[in-house]
Amino acid sequence: MGLIDQVSINALSKRDLLLIVKALEYTNENTGLEDFLELRNSIVKELCFLTDTTEEEFVNYLESTN
């Protein structure tokens, strides 16, 4: 298996993205490890940049039903 330099989110559904964001928040809250919150924030920040939205708009979009 080759090394992975980048990960693509093209195949992730809206639900999968929401689960990742919420899992990182939950893990941070229950372990107190800031690395999980930093990773969550980094992912959301990058996705907001790519979609030209605010964090609130993006999370609301993920939480909305299809």
C-alpha positions, -999 to 999 in steps of 0.1 A, spaced: 0 0 0 13 34 -9 15 64 14 -15 87 14 -5 124 10 -41 137 7 -75 125 15 -105 132 -7 -139 140 7 -156 135 -27 -170 101 -16 -183 112 18 -219 119 22 -233 149 41 -243 125 69 -207 111 71 -192 146 73 -217 154 102 -208 122 120 -171 130 118 -176 166 130 -198 154 159 -175 125 168 -146 149 171 -166 172 193 -178 144 215 -144 129 219 -129 163 229 -156 168 254 -152 134 270 -114 132 269 -104 168 273 -78 163 246 -76 195 225 -62 176 195 -97 164 187 -112 199 188 -83 213 167 -88 186 141 -126 193 140 -120 230 136 -94 225 109 -117 203 89 -147 226 93 -125 257 85 -113 241 52 -147 230 42 -161 264 49 -134 279 27 -142 255 -1 -180 261 1 -177 299 8 -199 296 39 -196 304 76 -191 277 101 -227 281 113 -241 279 78 -220 248 70 -230 229 102 -266 239 97 -264 225 62 -249 192 75 -276 189 101 -305 196 77 -323 167 63 -322 159 25 
